[in-house]
Amino acid sequence: MPRVLGVLVPIKWRLAVLMADREMDYKELAKVTGMHPVTISKHKNMRTMPSRLEDSTLEKYCKALSCQPGDLLVYVPGEGNT
């Protein structure tokens, strides 16, 4: 189970899943969003939500992937501190 600042987090980051669904690699997503390819690659390889994510970054992902913010995040009940 992922930890952020020592706390168990029951939220999973789904950027890689959405990219695969749309058959888009990190270089193409970087081109569409105007973001650096290394940033996209780092975000893609994360299993948990980035600990710091600018609203403008989230907006770029949603626009490029034609999705809603909730499509990028999924809450997994039972995984985390209760």
mmCIF file of the N, C-alpha and C atoms, coordinates in Angstrom:
data_MODEL
# 
_entry.id   MODEL 
# 
loop_
_atom_site.group_PDB 
_atom_site.id 
_atom_site.type_symbol 
_atom_site.label_atom_id 
_atom_site.label_alt_id 
_atom_site.label_comp_id 
_atom_site.label_asym_id 
_atom_site.label_entity_id 
_atom_site.label_seq_id 
_atom_site.pdbx_PDB_ins_code 
_atom_site.Cartn_x 
_atom_site.Cartn_y 
_atom_site.Cartn_z 
_atom_site.occupancy 
_atom_site.B_iso_or_equiv 
_atom_site.pdbx_formal_charge 
_atom_site.auth_seq_id 
_atom_site.auth_comp_id 
_atom_site.auth_asym_id 
_atom_site.auth_atom_id 
_atom_site.pdbx_PDB_model_num 
ATOM 1   N N  . MET A 1 1  ? 0.844   -1.174 0.000   1.00 0.00 ? 1  MET A N  1 
ATOM 2   C CA . MET A 1 1  ? 0.000   0.000  0.000   1.00 0.00 ? 1  MET A CA 1 
ATOM 3   C C  . MET A 1 1  ? 0.896   1.247  0.000   1.00 0.00 ? 1  MET A C  1 
ATOM 4   N N  . PRO A 1 2  ? 0.599   2.250  -0.821  1.00 0.00 ? 2  PRO A N  1 
ATOM 5   C CA . PRO A 1 2  ? 1.445   3.430  -0.922  1.00 0.00 ? 2  PRO A CA 1 
ATOM 6   C C  . PRO A 1 2  ? 1.393   4.321  0.313   1.00 0.00 ? 2  PRO A C  1 
ATOM 7   N N  . ARG A 1 3  ? 2.491   5.020  0.548   1.00 0.00 ? 3  ARG A N  1 
ATOM 8   C CA . ARG A 1 3  ? 2.579   5.967  1.653   1.00 0.00 ? 3  ARG A CA 1 
ATOM 9   C C  . ARG A 1 3  ? 2.972   7.335  1.123   1.00 0.00 ? 3  ARG A C  1 
ATOM 10  N N  . VAL A 1 4  ? 2.345   8.370  1.647   1.00 0.00 ? 4  VAL A N  1 
ATOM 11  C CA . VAL A 1 4  ? 2.710   9.747  1.360   1.00 0.00 ? 4  VAL A CA 1 
ATOM 12  C C  . VAL A 1 4  ? 2.947   10.407 2.701   1.00 0.00 ? 4  VAL A C  1 
ATOM 13  N N  . LEU A 1 5  ? 4.161   10.905 2.905   1.00 0.00 ? 5  LEU A N  1 
ATOM 14  C CA . LEU A 1 5  ? 4.551   11.514 4.171   1.00 0.00 ? 5  LEU A CA 1 
ATOM 15  C C  . LEU A 1 5  ? 4.262   10.606 5.359   1.00 0.00 ? 5  LEU A C  1 
ATOM 16  N N  . GLY A 1 6  ? 4.495   9.308  5.169   1.00 0.00 ? 6  GLY A N  1 
ATOM 17  C CA . GLY A 1 6  ? 4.340   8.345  6.240   1.00 0.00 ? 6  GLY A CA 1 
ATOM 18  C C  . GLY A 1 6  ? 2.915   7.888  6.501   1.00 0.00 ? 6  GLY A C  1 
ATOM 19  N N  . VAL A 1 7  ? 1.956   8.378  5.701   1.00 0.00 ? 7  VAL A N  1 
ATOM 20  C CA . VAL A 1 7  ? 0.549   8.008  5.893   1.00 0.00 ? 7  VAL A CA 1 
ATOM 21  C C  . VAL A 1 7  ? 0.115   7.116  4.734   1.00 0.00 ? 7  VAL A C  1 
ATOM 22  N N  . LEU A 1 8  ? -0.580  6.032  5.053   1.00 0.00 ? 8  LEU A N  1 
ATOM 23  C CA . LEU A 1 8  ? -1.085  5.139  4.019   1.00 0.00 ? 8  LEU A CA 1 
ATOM 24  C C  . LEU A 1 8  ? -2.160  5.859  3.208   1.00 0.00 ? 8  LEU A C  1 
ATOM 25  N N  . VAL A 1 9  ? -2.065  5.765  1.904   1.00 0.00 ? 9  VAL A N  1 
ATOM 26  C CA . VAL A 1 9  ? -2.987  6.484  1.023   1.00 0.00 ? 9  VAL A CA 1 
ATOM 27  C C  . VAL A 1 9  ? -3.796  5.493  0.183   1.00 0.00 ? 9  VAL A C  1 
ATOM 28  N N  . PRO A 1 10 ? -5.117  5.530  0.300   1.00 0.00 ? 10 PRO A N  1 
ATOM 29  C CA . PRO A 1 10 ? -5.954  4.604  -0.458  1.00 0.00 ? 10 PRO A CA 1 
ATOM 30  C C  . PRO A 1 10 ? -6.388  5.157  -1.827  1.00 0.00 ? 10 PRO A C  1 
ATOM 31  N N  . ILE A 1 11 ? -5.573  6.026  -2.422  1.00 0.00 ? 11 ILE A N  1 
ATOM 32  C CA . ILE A 1 11 ? -5.905  6.608  -3.725  1.00 0.00 ? 11 ILE A CA 1 
ATOM 33  C C  . ILE A 1 11 ? -4.842  6.195  -4.734  1.00 0.00 ? 11 ILE A C  1 
ATOM 34  N N  . LYS A 1 12 ? -5.294  5.640  -5.853  1.00 0.00 ? 12 LYS A N  1 
ATOM 35  C CA . LYS A 1 12 ? -4.367  5.207  -6.894  1.00 0.00 ? 12 LYS A CA 1 
ATOM 36  C C  . LYS A 1 12 ? -4.417  6.178  -8.066  1.00 0.00 ? 12 LYS A C  1 
ATOM 37  N N  . TRP A 1 13 ? -3.285  6.393  -8.672  1.00 0.00 ? 13 TRP A N  1 
ATOM 38  C CA . TRP A 1 13 ? -3.093  7.300  -9.799  1.00 0.00 ? 13 TRP A CA 1 
ATOM 39  C C  . TRP A 1 13 ? -3.174  6.482  -11.082 1.00 0.00 ? 13 TRP A C  1 
ATOM 40  N N  . ARG A 1 14 ? -4.035  6.883  -12.020 1.00 0.00 ? 14 ARG A N  1 
ATOM 41  C CA . ARG A 1 14 ? -4.322  6.083  -13.198 1.00 0.00 ? 14 ARG A CA 1 
ATOM 42  C C  . ARG A 1 14 ? -3.849  6.697  -14.514 1.00 0.00 ? 14 ARG A C  1 
ATOM 43  N N  . LEU A 1 15 ? -2.856  7.562  -14.480 1.00 0.00 ? 15 LEU A N  1 
ATOM 44  C CA . LEU A 1 15 ? -2.387  8.184  -15.717 1.00 0.00 ? 15 LEU A CA 1 
ATOM 45  C C  . LEU A 1 15 ? -1.927  7.135  -16.721 1.00 0.00 ? 15 LEU A C  1 
ATOM 46  N N  . ALA A 1 16 ? -1.152  6.158  -16.286 1.00 0.00 ? 16 ALA A N  1 
ATOM 47  C CA . ALA A 1 16 ? -0.656  5.116  -17.196 1.00 0.00 ? 16 ALA A CA 1 
ATOM 48  C C  . ALA A 1 16 ? -1.802  4.347  -17.835 1.00 0.00 ? 16 ALA A C  1 
ATOM 49  N N  . VAL A 1 17 ? -2.850  4.088  -17.070 1.00 0.00 ? 17 VAL A N  1 
ATOM 50  C CA . VAL A 1 17 ? -4.010  3.351  -17.575 1.00 0.00 ? 17 VAL A CA 1 
ATOM 51  C C  . VAL A 1 17 ? -4.706  4.153  -18.672 1.00 0.00 ? 17 VAL A C  1 
ATOM 52  N N  . LEU A 1 18 ? -4.934  5.438  -18.415 1.00 0.00 ? 18 LEU A N  1 
ATOM 53  C CA . LEU A 1 18 ? -5.608  6.276  -19.415 1.00 0.00 ? 18 LEU A CA 1 
ATOM 54  C C  . LEU A 1 18 ? -4.756  6.440  -20.666 1.00 0.00 ? 18 LEU A C  1 
ATOM 55  N N  . MET A 1 19 ? -3.457  6.584  -20.485 1.00 0.00 ? 19 MET A N  1 
ATOM 56  C CA . MET A 1 19 ? -2.571  6.694  -21.646 1.00 0.00 ? 19 MET A CA 1 
ATOM 57  C C  . MET A 1 19 ? -2.637  5.422  -22.487 1.00 0.00 ? 19 MET A C  1 
ATOM 58  N N  . ALA A 1 20 ? -2.632  4.283  -21.836 1.00 0.00 ? 20 ALA A N  1 
ATOM 59  C CA . ALA A 1 20 ? -2.710  3.002  -22.560 1.00 0.00 ? 20 ALA A CA 1 
ATOM 60  C C  . ALA A 1 20 ? -4.054  2.866  -23.273 1.00 0.00 ? 20 ALA A C  1 
ATOM 61  N N  . ASP A 1 21 ? -5.126  3.251  -22.601 1.00 0.00 ? 21 ASP A N  1 
ATOM 62  C CA . ASP A 1 21 ? -6.460  3.184  -23.205 1.00 0.00 ? 21 ASP A CA 1 
ATOM 63  C C  . ASP A 1 21 ? -6.542  4.028  -24.473 1.00 0.00 ? 21 ASP A C  1 
ATOM 64  N N  . ARG A 1 22 ? -5.822  5.136  -24.474 1.00 0.00 ? 22 ARG A N  1 
ATOM 65  C CA . ARG A 1 22 ? -5.862  6.051  -25.607 1.00 0.00 ? 22 ARG A CA 1 
ATOM 66  C C  . ARG A 1 22 ? -4.691  5.849  -26.575 1.00 0.00 ? 22 ARG A C  1 
ATOM 67  N N  . GLU A 1 23 ? -3.906  4.798  -26.286 1.00 0.00 ? 23 GLU A N  1 
ATOM 68  C CA . GLU A 1 23 ? -2.739  4.454  -27.111 1.00 0.00 ? 23 GLU A CA 1 
ATOM 69  C C  . GLU A 1 23 ? -1.829  5.665  -27.322 1.00 0.00 ? 23 GLU A C  1 
ATOM 70  N N  . MET A 1 24 ? -1.515  6.333  -26.217 1.00 0.00 ? 24 MET A N  1 
ATOM 71  C CA . MET A 1 24 ? -0.687  7.531  -26.249 1.00 0.00 ? 24 MET A CA 1 
ATOM 72  C C  . MET A 1 24 ? 0.558   7.292  -25.396 1.00 0.00 ? 24 MET A C  1 
ATOM 73  N N  . ASP A 1 25 ? 1.734   7.518  -25.976 1.00 0.00 ? 25 ASP A N  1 
ATOM 74  C CA . ASP A 1 25 ? 2.951   7.368  -25.182 1.00 0.00 ? 25 ASP A CA 1 
ATOM 75  C C  . ASP A 1 25 ? 3.320   8.704  -24.539 1.00 0.00 ? 25 ASP A C  1 
ATOM 76  N N  . TYR A 1 26 ? 4.328   8.689  -23.690 1.00 0.00 ? 26 TYR A N  1 
ATOM 77  C CA . TYR A 1 26 ? 4.675   9.888  -22.931 1.00 0.00 ? 26 TYR A CA 1 
ATOM 78  C C  . TYR A 1 26 ? 5.171   11.011 -23.831 1.00 0.00 ? 26 TYR A C  1 
ATOM 79  N N  . LYS A 1 27 ? 5.821   10.667 -24.937 1.00 0.00 ? 27 LYS A N  1 
ATOM 80  C CA . LYS A 1 27 ? 6.310   11.710 -25.849 1.00 0.00 ? 27 LYS A CA 1 
ATOM 81  C C  . LYS A 1 27 ? 5.151   12.428 -26.530 1.00 0.00 ? 27 LYS A C  1 
ATOM 82  N N  . GLU A 1 28 ? 4.151   11.671 -26.938 1.00 0.00 ? 28 GLU A N  1 
ATOM 83  C CA . GLU A 1 28 ? 2.981   12.272 -27.585 1.00 0.00 ? 28 GLU A CA 1 
ATOM 84  C C  . GLU A 1 28 ? 2.198   13.124 -26.587 1.00 0.00 ? 28 GLU A C  1 
ATOM 85  N N  . LEU A 1 29 ? 2.036   12.613 -25.359 1.00 0.00 ? 29 LEU A N  1 
ATOM 86  C CA . LEU A 1 29 ? 1.320   13.374 -24.344 1.00 0.00 ? 29 LEU A CA 1 
ATOM 87  C C  . LEU A 1 29 ? 2.076   14.652 -24.000 1.00 0.00 ? 29 LEU A C  1 
ATOM 88  N N  . ALA A 1 30 ? 3.392   14.587 -23.974 1.00 0.00 ? 30 ALA A N  1 
ATOM 89  C CA . ALA A 1 30 ? 4.201   15.777 -23.715 1.00 0.00 ? 30 ALA A CA 1 
ATOM 90  C C  . ALA A 1 30 ? 3.988   16.824 -24.806 1.00 0.00 ? 30 ALA A C  1 
ATOM 91  N N  . LYS A 1 31 ? 3.939   16.362 -26.031 1.00 0.00 ? 31 LYS A N  1 
ATOM 92  C CA . LYS A 1 31 ? 3.739   17.274 -27.153 1.00 0.00 ? 31 LYS A CA 1 
ATOM 93  C C  . LYS A 1 31 ? 2.362   17.950 -27.067 1.00 0.00 ? 31 LYS A C  1 
ATOM 94  N N  . VAL A 1 32 ? 1.339   17.173 -26.762 1.00 0.00 ? 32 VAL A N  1 
ATOM 95  C CA . VAL A 1 32 ? -0.032  17.690 -26.685 1.00 0.00 ? 32 VAL A CA 1 
ATOM 96  C C  . VAL A 1 32 ? -0.207  18.655 -25.517 1.00 0.00 ? 32 VAL A C  1 
ATOM 97  N N  . THR A 1 33 ? 0.403   18.343 -24.375 1.00 0.00 ? 33 THR A N  1 
ATOM 98  C CA . THR A 1 33 ? 0.226   19.166 -23.174 1.00 0.00 ? 33 THR A CA 1 
ATOM 99  C C  . THR A 1 33 ? 1.210   20.326 -23.086 1.00 0.00 ? 33 THR A C  1 
ATOM 100 N N  . GLY A 1 34 ? 2.331   20.224 -23.807 1.00 0.00 ? 34 GLY A N  1 
ATOM 101 C CA . GLY A 1 34 ? 3.370   21.249 -23.690 1.00 0.00 ? 34 GLY A CA 1 
ATOM 102 C C  . GLY A 1 34 ? 4.242   21.038 -22.464 1.00 0.00 ? 34 GLY A C  1 
ATOM 103 N N  . MET A 1 35 ? 4.085   19.891 -21.811 1.00 0.00 ? 35 MET A N  1 
ATOM 104 C CA . MET A 1 35 ? 4.877   19.568 -20.626 1.00 0.00 ? 35 MET A CA 1 
ATOM 105 C C  . MET A 1 35 ? 6.158   18.852 -21.039 1.00 0.00 ? 35 MET A C  1 
ATOM 106 N N  . HIS A 1 36 ? 7.134   18.831 -20.157 1.00 0.00 ? 36 HIS A N  1 
ATOM 107 C CA . HIS A 1 36 ? 8.403   18.162 -20.442 1.00 0.00 ? 36 HIS A CA 1 
ATOM 108 C C  . HIS A 1 36 ? 8.195   16.647 -20.442 1.00 0.00 ? 36 HIS A C  1 
ATOM 109 N N  . PRO A 1 37 ? 8.771   15.939 -21.410 1.00 0.00 ? 37 PRO A N  1 
ATOM 110 C CA . PRO A 1 37 ? 8.615   14.479 -21.466 1.00 0.00 ? 37 PRO A CA 1 
ATOM 111 C C  . PRO A 1 37 ? 9.053   13.757 -20.185 1.00 0.00 ? 37 PRO A C  1 
ATOM 112 N N  . VAL A 1 38 ? 10.080  14.258 -19.512 1.00 0.00 ? 38 VAL A N  1 
ATOM 113 C CA . VAL A 1 38 ? 10.543  13.620 -18.274 1.00 0.00 ? 38 VAL A CA 1 
ATOM 114 C C  . VAL A 1 38 ? 9.466   13.731 -17.190 1.00 0.00 ? 38 VAL A C  1 
ATOM 115 N N  . THR A 1 39 ? 8.791   14.862 -17.124 1.00 0.00 ? 39 THR A N  1 
ATOM 116 C CA . THR A 1 39 ? 7.711   15.043 -16.153 1.00 0.00 ? 39 THR A CA 1 
ATOM 117 C C  . THR A 1 39 ? 6.583   14.057 -16.422 1.00 0.00 ? 39 THR A C  1 
ATOM 118 N N  . ILE A 1 40 ? 6.202   13.939 -17.696 1.00 0.00 ? 40 ILE A N  1 
ATOM 119 C CA . ILE A 1 40 ? 5.147   12.997 -18.071 1.00 0.00 ? 40 ILE A CA 1 
ATOM 120 C C  . ILE A 1 40 ? 5.570   11.575 -17.697 1.00 0.00 ? 40 ILE A C  1 
ATOM 121 N N  . SER A 1 41 ? 6.788   11.218 -18.011 1.00 0.00 ? 41 SER A N  1 
ATOM 122 C CA . SER A 1 41 ? 7.283   9.878  -17.716 1.00 0.00 ? 41 SER A CA 1 
ATOM 123 C C  . SER A 1 41 ? 7.244   9.590  -16.214 1.00 0.00 ? 41 SER A C  1 
ATOM 124 N N  . LYS A 1 42 ? 7.677   10.558 -15.417 1.00 0.00 ? 42 LYS A N  1 
ATOM 125 C CA . LYS A 1 42 ? 7.646   10.385 -13.957 1.00 0.00 ? 42 LYS A CA 1 
ATOM 126 C C  . LYS A 1 42 ? 6.215   10.201 -13.461 1.00 0.00 ? 42 LYS A C  1 
ATOM 127 N N  . HIS A 1 43 ? 5.317   11.058 -13.925 1.00 0.00 ? 43 HIS A N  1 
ATOM 128 C CA . HIS A 1 43 ? 3.912   10.948 -13.503 1.00 0.00 ? 43 HIS A CA 1 
ATOM 129 C C  . HIS A 1 43 ? 3.303   9.633  -13.966 1.00 0.00 ? 43 HIS A C  1 
ATOM 130 N N  . LYS A 1 44 ? 3.649   9.203  -15.168 1.00 0.00 ? 44 LYS A N  1 
ATOM 131 C CA . LYS A 1 44 ? 3.110   7.959  -15.718 1.00 0.00 ? 44 LYS A CA 1 
ATOM 132 C C  . LYS A 1 44 ? 3.503   6.758  -14.860 1.00 0.00 ? 44 LYS A C  1 
ATOM 133 N N  . ASN A 1 45 ? 4.712   6.755  -14.355 1.00 0.00 ? 45 ASN A N  1 
ATOM 134 C CA . ASN A 1 45 ? 5.225   5.609  -13.611 1.00 0.00 ? 45 ASN A CA 1 
ATOM 135 C C  . ASN A 1 45 ? 4.844   5.599  -12.135 1.00 0.00 ? 45 ASN A C  1 
ATOM 136 N N  . MET A 1 46 ? 4.143   6.620  -11.679 1.00 0.00 ? 46 MET A N  1 
ATOM 137 C CA . MET A 1 46 ? 3.688   6.653  -10.283 1.00 0.00 ? 46 MET A CA 1 
ATOM 138 C C  . MET A 1 46 ? 2.470   5.760  -10.117 1.00 0.00 ? 46 MET A C  1 
ATOM 139 N N  . ARG A 1 47 ? 2.410   5.059  -9.005  1.00 0.00 ? 47 ARG A N  1 
ATOM 140 C CA . ARG A 1 47 ? 1.249   4.218  -8.711  1.00 0.00 ? 47 ARG A CA 1 
ATOM 141 C C  . ARG A 1 47 ? 0.258   4.957  -7.826  1.00 0.00 ? 47 ARG A C  1 
ATOM 142 N N  . THR A 1 48 ? 0.759   5.934  -7.090  1.00 0.00 ? 48 THR A N  1 
ATOM 143 C CA . THR A 1 48 ? -0.115  6.734  -6.240  1.00 0.00 ? 48 THR A CA 1 
ATOM 144 C C  . THR A 1 48 ? -0.156  8.155  -6.766  1.00 0.00 ? 48 THR A C  1 
ATOM 145 N N  . MET A 1 49 ? -1.157  8.863  -6.357  1.00 0.00 ? 49 MET A N  1 
ATOM 146 C CA . MET A 1 49 ? -1.316  10.245 -6.775  1.00 0.00 ? 49 MET A CA 1 
ATOM 147 C C  . MET A 1 49 ? -0.063  11.040 -6.401  1.00 0.00 ? 49 MET A C  1 
ATOM 148 N N  . PRO A 1 50 ? 0.430   11.884 -7.318  1.00 0.00 ? 50 PRO A N  1 
ATOM 149 C CA . PRO A 1 50 ? 1.584   12.715 -6.962  1.00 0.00 ? 50 PRO A CA 1 
ATOM 150 C C  . PRO A 1 50 ? 1.277   13.536 -5.711  1.00 0.00 ? 50 PRO A C  1 
ATOM 151 N N  . SER A 1 51 ? 2.246   13.672 -4.814  1.00 0.00 ? 51 SER A N  1 
ATOM 152 C CA . SER A 1 51 ? 1.999   14.394 -3.567  1.00 0.00 ? 51 SER A CA 1 
ATOM 153 C C  . SER A 1 51 ? 1.748   15.875 -3.829  1.00 0.00 ? 51 SER A C  1 
ATOM 154 N N  . ARG A 1 52 ? 2.223   16.356 -4.964  1.00 0.00 ? 52 ARG A N  1 
ATOM 155 C CA . ARG A 1 52 ? 1.974   17.750 -5.341  1.00 0.00 ? 52 ARG A CA 1 
ATOM 156 C C  . ARG A 1 52 ? 1.618   17.771 -6.815  1.00 0.00 ? 52 ARG A C  1 
ATOM 157 N N  . LEU A 1 53 ? 0.414   18.203 -7.117  1.00 0.00 ? 53 LEU A N  1 
ATOM 158 C CA . LEU A 1 53 ? -0.041  18.245 -8.497  1.00 0.00 ? 53 LEU A CA 1 
ATOM 159 C C  . LEU A 1 53 ? -0.765  19.564 -8.711  1.00 0.00 ? 53 LEU A C  1 
ATOM 160 N N  . GLU A 1 54 ? -0.196  20.413 -9.548  1.00 0.00 ? 54 GLU A N  1 
ATOM 161 C CA . GLU A 1 54 ? -0.793  21.712 -9.838  1.00 0.00 ? 54 GLU A CA 1 
ATOM 162 C C  . GLU A 1 54 ? -2.119  21.522 -10.563 1.00 0.00 ? 54 GLU A C  1 
ATOM 163 N N  . ASP A 1 55 ? -3.067  22.412 -10.299 1.00 0.00 ? 55 ASP A N  1 
ATOM 164 C CA . ASP A 1 55 ? -4.350  22.316 -10.984 1.00 0.00 ? 55 ASP A CA 1 
ATOM 165 C C  . ASP A 1 55 ? -4.195  22.496 -12.486 1.00 0.00 ? 55 ASP A C  1 
ATOM 166 N N  . SER A 1 56 ? -3.212  23.300 -12.908 1.00 0.00 ? 56 SER A N  1 
ATOM 167 C CA . SER A 1 56 ? -2.969  23.489 -14.344 1.00 0.00 ? 56 SER A CA 1 
ATOM 168 C C  . SER A 1 56 ? -2.462  22.198 -14.990 1.00 0.00 ? 56 SER A C  1 
ATOM 169 N N  . THR A 1 57 ? -1.688  21.410 -14.253 1.00 0.00 ? 57 THR A N  1 
ATOM 170 C CA . THR A 1 57 ? -1.196  20.125 -14.761 1.00 0.00 ? 57 THR A CA 1 
ATOM 171 C C  . THR A 1 57 ? -2.361  19.149 -14.914 1.00 0.00 ? 57 THR A C  1 
ATOM 172 N N  . LEU A 1 58 ? -3.200  19.096 -13.911 1.00 0.00 ? 58 LEU A N  1 
ATOM 173 C CA . LEU A 1 58 ? -4.371  18.223 -13.963 1.00 0.00 ? 58 LEU A CA 1 
ATOM 174 C C  . LEU A 1 58 ? -5.269  18.622 -15.140 1.00 0.00 ? 58 LEU A C  1 
ATOM 175 N N  . GLU A 1 59 ? -5.435  19.913 -15.338 1.00 0.00 ? 59 GLU A N  1 
ATOM 176 C CA . GLU A 1 59 ? -6.252  20.408 -16.452 1.00 0.00 ? 59 GLU A CA 1 
ATOM 177 C C  . GLU A 1 59 ? -5.656  19.987 -17.799 1.00 0.00 ? 59 GLU A C  1 
ATOM 178 N N  . LYS A 1 60 ? -4.336  20.076 -17.930 1.00 0.00 ? 60 LYS A N  1 
ATOM 179 C CA . LYS A 1 60 ? -3.668  19.666 -19.171 1.00 0.00 ? 60 LYS A CA 1 
ATOM 180 C C  . LYS A 1 60 ? -3.884  18.183 -19.451 1.00 0.00 ? 60 LYS A C  1 
ATOM 181 N N  . TYR A 1 61 ? -3.747  17.359 -18.419 1.00 0.00 ? 61 TYR A N  1 
ATOM 182 C CA . TYR A 1 61 ? -3.969  15.919 -18.592 1.00 0.00 ? 61 TYR A CA 1 
ATOM 183 C C  . TYR A 1 61 ? -5.411  15.645 -19.011 1.00 0.00 ? 61 TYR A C  1 
ATOM 184 N N  . CYS A 1 62 ? -6.357  16.292 -18.337 1.00 0.00 ? 62 CYS A N  1 
ATOM 185 C CA . CYS A 1 62 ? -7.774  16.056 -18.645 1.00 0.00 ? 62 CYS A CA 1 
ATOM 186 C C  . CYS A 1 62 ? -8.107  16.484 -20.075 1.00 0.00 ? 62 CYS A C  1 
ATOM 187 N N  . LYS A 1 63 ? -7.583  17.612 -20.482 1.00 0.00 ? 63 LYS A N  1 
ATOM 188 C CA . LYS A 1 63 ? -7.849  18.096 -21.837 1.00 0.00 ? 63 LYS A CA 1 
ATOM 189 C C  . LYS A 1 63 ? -7.230  17.165 -22.877 1.00 0.00 ? 63 LYS A C  1 
ATOM 190 N N  . ALA A 1 64 ? -5.972  16.792 -22.683 1.00 0.00 ? 64 ALA A N  1 
ATOM 191 C CA . ALA A 1 64 ? -5.263  15.949 -23.647 1.00 0.00 ? 64 ALA A CA 1 
ATOM 192 C C  . ALA A 1 64 ? -5.838  14.538 -23.727 1.00 0.00 ? 64 ALA A C  1 
ATOM 193 N N  . LEU A 1 65 ? -6.314  14.016 -22.597 1.00 0.00 ? 65 LEU A N  1 
ATOM 194 C CA . LEU A 1 65 ? -6.819  12.646 -22.543 1.00 0.00 ? 65 LEU A CA 1 
ATOM 195 C C  . LEU A 1 65 ? -8.346  12.570 -22.613 1.00 0.00 ? 65 LEU A C  1 
ATOM 196 N N  . SER A 1 66 ? -8.981  13.730 -22.779 1.00 0.00 ? 66 SER A N  1 
ATOM 197 C CA . SER A 1 66 ? -10.449 13.801 -22.833 1.00 0.00 ? 66 SER A CA 1 
ATOM 198 C C  . SER A 1 66 ? -11.079 13.057 -21.667 1.00 0.00 ? 66 SER A C  1 
ATOM 199 N N  . CYS A 1 67 ? -10.694 13.463 -20.469 1.00 0.00 ? 67 CYS A N  1 
ATOM 200 C CA . CYS A 1 67 ? -11.190 12.789 -19.270 1.00 0.00 ? 67 CYS A CA 1 
ATOM 201 C C  . CYS A 1 67 ? -11.533 13.798 -18.188 1.00 0.00 ? 67 CYS A C  1 
ATOM 202 N N  . GLN A 1 68 ? -12.079 13.308 -17.113 1.00 0.00 ? 68 GLN A N  1 
ATOM 203 C CA . GLN A 1 68 ? -12.377 14.097 -15.925 1.00 0.00 ? 68 GLN A CA 1 
ATOM 204 C C  . GLN A 1 68 ? -11.312 13.798 -14.871 1.00 0.00 ? 68 GLN A C  1 
ATOM 205 N N  . PRO A 1 69 ? -11.082 14.723 -13.925 1.00 0.00 ? 69 PRO A N  1 
ATOM 206 C CA . PRO A 1 69 ? -10.085 14.458 -12.880 1.00 0.00 ? 69 PRO A CA 1 
ATOM 207 C C  . PRO A 1 69 ? -10.312 13.122 -12.164 1.00 0.00 ? 69 PRO A C  1 
ATOM 208 N N  . GLY A 1 70 ? -11.565 12.763 -11.950 1.00 0.00 ? 70 GLY A N  1 
ATOM 209 C CA . GLY A 1 70 ? -11.880 11.507 -11.280 1.00 0.00 ? 70 GLY A CA 1 
ATOM 210 C C  . GLY A 1 70 ? -11.466 10.277 -12.064 1.00 0.00 ? 70 GLY A C  1 
ATOM 211 N N  . ASP A 1 71 ? -11.269 10.427 -13.368 1.00 0.00 ? 71 ASP A N  1 
ATOM 212 C CA . ASP A 1 71 ? -10.795 9.310  -14.184 1.00 0.00 ? 71 ASP A CA 1 
ATOM 213 C C  . ASP A 1 71 ? -9.324  9.007  -13.905 1.00 0.00 ? 71 ASP A C  1 
ATOM 214 N N  . LEU A 1 72 ? -8.593  10.015 -13.442 1.00 0.00 ? 72 LEU A N  1 
ATOM 215 C CA . LEU A 1 72 ? -7.167  9.849  -13.151 1.00 0.00 ? 72 LEU A CA 1 
ATOM 216 C C  . LEU A 1 72 ? -6.910  9.305  -11.749 1.00 0.00 ? 72 LEU A C  1 
ATOM 217 N N  . LEU A 1 73 ? -7.917  9.378  -10.896 1.00 0.00 ? 73 LEU A N  1 
ATOM 218 C CA . LEU A 1 73 ? -7.779  8.949  -9.501  1.00 0.00 ? 73 LEU A CA 1 
ATOM 219 C C  . LEU A 1 73 ? -8.835  7.911  -9.176  1.00 0.00 ? 73 LEU A C  1 
ATOM 220 N N  . VAL A 1 74 ? -8.465  6.933  -8.374  1.00 0.00 ? 74 VAL A N  1 
ATOM 221 C CA . VAL A 1 74 ? -9.457  5.961  -7.909  1.00 0.00 ? 74 VAL A CA 1 
ATOM 222 C C  . VAL A 1 74 ? -9.214  5.697  -6.424  1.00 0.00 ? 74 VAL A C  1 
ATOM 223 N N  . TYR A 1 75 ? -10.302 5.763  -5.667  1.00 0.00 ? 75 TYR A N  1 
ATOM 224 C CA . TYR A 1 75 ? -10.264 5.481  -4.238  1.00 0.00 ? 75 TYR A CA 1 
ATOM 225 C C  . TYR A 1 75 ? -10.465 3.990  -4.028  1.00 0.00 ? 75 TYR A C  1 
ATOM 226 N N  . VAL A 1 76 ? -9.578  3.389  -3.249  1.00 0.00 ? 76 VAL A N  1 
ATOM 227 C CA . VAL A 1 76 ? -9.658  1.956  -2.982  1.00 0.00 ? 76 VAL A CA 1 
ATOM 228 C C  . VAL A 1 76 ? -10.016 1.780  -1.509  1.00 0.00 ? 76 VAL A C  1 
ATOM 229 N N  . PRO A 1 77 ? -11.303 1.530  -1.227  1.00 0.00 ? 77 PRO A N  1 
ATOM 230 C CA . PRO A 1 77 ? -11.737 1.381  0.153   1.00 0.00 ? 77 PRO A CA 1 
ATOM 231 C C  . PRO A 1 77 ? -10.981 0.258  0.873   1.00 0.00 ? 77 PRO A C  1 
ATOM 232 N N  . GLY A 1 78 ? -10.697 0.508  2.120   1.00 0.00 ? 78 GLY A N  1 
ATOM 233 C CA . GLY A 1 78 ? -10.017 -0.507 2.910   1.00 0.00 ? 78 GLY A CA 1 
ATOM 234 C C  . GLY A 1 78 ? -8.500  -0.424 2.828   1.00 0.00 ? 78 GLY A C  1 
ATOM 235 N N  . GLU A 1 79 ? -7.979  0.396  1.938   1.00 0.00 ? 79 GLU A N  1 
ATOM 236 C CA . GLU A 1 79 ? -6.527  0.571  1.831   1.00 0.00 ? 79 GLU A CA 1 
ATOM 237 C C  . GLU A 1 79 ? -6.179  1.919  2.434   1.00 0.00 ? 79 GLU A C  1 
ATOM 238 N N  . GLY A 1 80 ? -5.692  1.927  3.608   1.00 0.00 ? 80 GLY A N  1 
ATOM 239 C CA . GLY A 1 80 ? -5.331  3.182  4.247   1.00 0.00 ? 80 GLY A CA 1 
ATOM 240 C C  . GLY A 1 80 ? -5.651  3.131  5.719   1.00 0.00 ? 80 GLY A C  1 
ATOM 241 N N  . ASN A 1 81 ? -5.367  4.222  6.393   1.00 0.00 ? 81 ASN A N  1 
ATOM 242 C CA . ASN A 1 81 ? -5.653  4.294  7.829   1.00 0.00 ? 81 ASN A CA 1 
ATOM 243 C C  . ASN A 1 81 ? -7.144  4.475  8.030   1.00 0.00 ? 81 ASN A C  1 
ATOM 244 N N  . THR A 1 82 ? -7.702  3.704  8.915   1.00 0.00 ? 82 THR A N  1 
ATOM 245 C CA . THR A 1 82 ? -9.130  3.816  9.222   1.00 0.00 ? 82 THR A CA 1 
ATOM 246 C C  . THR A 1 82 ? -9.323  4.255  10.635  1.00 0.00 ? 82 THR A C  1 
# 
